[in-house]
Amino acid sequence: MSRKPNQHISNTQTTGDGVLPKMSLKQAFAATYSREHSARVSKGQCRLIQQGFHHGGVAGFGLRRMIVDAEGRHIRILEHGEQKRNRNGRVILVHGPEDELKIVRWIFEQFVKQGKKESEIAKMLNDRMALKKGDQNQQVHPTTPMRPWNAWHVKQILASEKYIGNITSNRKSNRSDHDVSCAEQTQLLRFNDALDAIVSKNIFRMAQRILHERSTRNNSSRPGCSKEHGAIDYDES
């Protein structure tokens, strides 16, 4: 069948009696299923967080993922990249090795008390780890063994509430449901004291203040004209 060069044929056109073609019906069903599935996943994550369970992703440096049974009894620690196979089990976060916990505390002290930048802290960590190159059990990268630190890894630790014992999620929603309000999309779910804190809440708050103030200054200045923060005294209590 021939048609004019500029003629456009669309799968979304209706027939003479107003019935949508099969392709459009399939697309509509797929879109509806995607929205409903996204809503179910989001509700499931909310329930897990509200019960103090880890909802997915890496544990973070200094932390490990522990499988627990229905009674809350510890079963075993998951290896890096390992997925939970028992559908009835849940995952919680627990402390990792003591040497990693010391590094986390050291990062916060260098950032808050000594006024170091994330890049400076990362360099000091890499220099320190280079001296321990022969130790096969030493974890360099915060999530993957034997990869170096960088400023982004350090900032992730400084900004994560996991290190004061809180589990959070939904900082920015990726849900495809267009009916969700802006307030719901940016809702932060939090379960406080899900695990023992690694650093004090006071030093964590000081770190957040520095990050926020620096971000505010950078946003109000010309690109590339960032200011550095200085040392700030804090109370360890």
C-alpha positions in Angstrom: 0.0 0.0 0.0 1.4 3.4 -1.0 1.1 6.5 1.1 2.2 10.1 0.8 5.7 10.9 2.1 4.4 13.2 4.8 1.6 10.9 5.9 2.0 9.7 9.6 0.5 6.4 10.8 0.1 6.2 14.6 -0.6 3.2 16.8 -2.6 5.4 19.1 -5.3 6.4 16.6 -8.8 5.2 17.3 -11.0 3.3 14.9 -14.2 4.5 13.6 -16.2 3.2 16.5 -13.8 4.8 19.1 -12.1 1.5 20.1 -8.4 1.8 20.9 -6.0 -0.5 18.9 -4.5 -3.5 20.7 -1.1 -1.9 21.0 -2.5 1.1 22.9 -4.4 -1.2 25.3 -1.2 -3.1 26.0 0.7 0.1 26.7 -2.1 1.3 29.0 -2.0 -2.0 30.9 1.8 -2.0 31.1 1.7 1.6 32.5 -0.9 0.7 35.1 1.0 -2.4 36.2 4.3 -0.4 36.5 2.6 2.2 38.7 1.0 -0.4 40.9 4.2 -2.5 41.2 6.2 0.6 42.1 3.7 1.4 44.8 3.9 -2.1 46.3 7.7 -2.0 46.3 7.6 1.4 48.0 5.2 0.2 50.7 7.3 -2.9 51.3 10.4 -0.9 51.8 8.5 1.4 54.2 7.5 -1.6 56.3 11.0 -2.9 56.5 12.5 0.4 57.6 9.8 1.0 60.2 10.7 -2.4 61.7 14.4 -1.5 61.7 15.5 -3.8 58.9 18.0 -3.0 56.2 16.1 -2.4 52.9 18.8 -3.2 50.4 22.1 -1.9 49.0 25.6 -2.1 50.5 26.0 -1.8 54.2 28.7 0.8 54.2 32.2 0.9 55.5 32.4 -0.3 59.1 29.1 -2.1 58.8 27.9 -5.6 57.8 24.6 -7.1 56.7 23.4 -9.8 59.2 20.6 -12.3 58.4 18.2 -12.8 61.2 15.3 -15.2 61.6 11.7 -14.5 62.4 12.6 -14.4 66.1 15.4 -11.9 65.6 18.2 -14.5 66.1 21.4 -13.8 64.2 22.1 -16.4 61.5 25.2 -15.2 59.7 26.8 -12.2 58.0 26.4 -11.8 54.3 29.5 -11.5 52.2 30.1 -8.5 50.0 27.7 -8.8 47.0 25.9 -11.8 48.4 22.1 -11.9 48.2 19.8 -13.2 50.8 18.4 -16.6 49.7 16.0 -17.3 52.6 12.7 -15.5 51.9 11.6 -15.7 55.5 14.8 -14.1 56.9 15.4 -10.4 57.3 18.6 -8.4 57.1 19.9 -6.0 59.8 23.0 -3.9 60.0 25.7 -4.7 62.5 29.1 -3.3 63.3 32.1 -4.5 61.3 35.7 -5.0 62.5 37.0 -2.7 65.2 39.7 -1.3 62.9 37.0 -0.1 60.5 35.1 1.5 63.3 38.2 3.4 64.3 38.6 4.7 60.8 35.0 6.0 60.7 35.6 7.9 64.0 38.9 9.2 62.7 37.2 10.5 59.5 34.7 12.5 61.5 37.3 13.9 63.8 39.5 14.9 60.9 36.6 16.6 59.2 35.1 18.4 62.2 37.9 18.9 64.6 40.9 19.3 62.2 39.0 21.0 59.4 40.2 18.6 56.7 38.6 18.4 53.3 37.2 15.1 52.1 40.0 14.8 49.4 42.6 15.4 52.1 41.1 12.7 54.3 40.9 10.3 51.3 44.6 10.9 50.5 45.6 10.3 54.1 43.7 7.0 54.1 45.2 5.8 50.9 48.7 6.7 52.2 48.0 4.8 55.4 46.7 1.7 53.5 49.7 1.8 51.1 51.8 0.9 54.2 49.6 -2.1 54.8 49.6 -3.4 51.3 50.7 -6.8 52.3 47.7 -7.3 54.6 45.2 -9.3 52.5 42.5 -8.8 55.1 42.6 -5.0 55.0 39.7 -3.4 53.3 40.6 -0.2 51.5 37.5 0.8 49.7 34.4 1.4 51.9 32.3 -1.1 49.9 34.6 -3.1 47.7 37.9 -4.7 48.8 41.2 -3.4 47.4 40.0 -0.2 45.8 41.3 3.3 46.9 39.4 6.0 48.8 38.3 9.2 47.1 36.5 12.4 48.3 33.0 11.0 47.4 33.5 7.9 49.6 34.5 10.1 52.6 31.5 12.4 52.1 29.1 9.4 51.9 30.3 8.4 55.4 30.0 11.9 56.8 26.5 12.3 55.5 25.1 8.9 56.5 22.9 8.5 59.5 23.8 4.9 59.8 26.8 5.9 61.8 24.6 7.3 64.5 22.5 4.2 64.5 19.6 5.4 62.2 18.2 3.6 59.1 16.8 6.0 56.5 15.4 5.8 53.0 13.4 7.6 50.3 15.6 10.8 50.4 14.5 11.2 46.8 11.7 9.0 45.4 12.2 7.2 42.1 8.6 6.1 41.9 6.9 6.4 38.6 3.5 7.1 40.1 2.6 10.6 38.9 -0.2 10.9 41.5 2.3 11.0 44.3 2.6 14.5 45.8 5.9 16.4 46.0 5.8 16.1 49.8 5.5 12.3 49.6 8.2 12.0 47.0 10.7 13.8 49.2 9.6 12.1 52.5 12.4 10.8 54.6 11.7 7.5 56.3 13.8 7.0 59.5 14.1 4.3 62.1 16.2 5.7 65.0 18.6 3.6 67.1 18.3 0.5 64.8 21.9 -0.3 65.8 24.5 1.1 68.2 26.0 4.4 67.1 29.6 4.4 65.9 30.1 8.2 66.3 28.3 10.6 68.7 25.2 12.4 67.6 27.0 15.7 68.5 29.9 15.2 66.1 27.6 14.0 63.4 25.4 17.1 63.8 28.6 19.3 63.5 29.6 17.5 60.3 26.1 18.1 58.8 26.4 21.8 59.7 29.7 22.0 57.9 28.4 20.2 54.8 25.3 22.4 54.7 27.1 25.7 55.2 29.7 24.8 52.6 27.0 23.8 50.1 25.1 27.0 50.7 28.3 29.1 50.1 29.2 27.2 47.0 25.7 27.5 45.5 25.8 31.3 46.1 29.2 31.8 44.6 30.6 31.5 41.1 31.4 28.0 39.8 34.8 26.8 41.0 35.0 29.3 43.8 34.4 27.1 46.8 35.5 28.1 50.2 37.1 25.8 52.7 35.8 25.2 56.3 38.0 25.7 59.3 38.3 23.7 62.5 35.3 23.7 64.8 35.4 22.9 68.5 32.8 20.3 69.6 31.7 18.5 72.7 32.1 14.7 72.7 29.3 14.2 75.1 
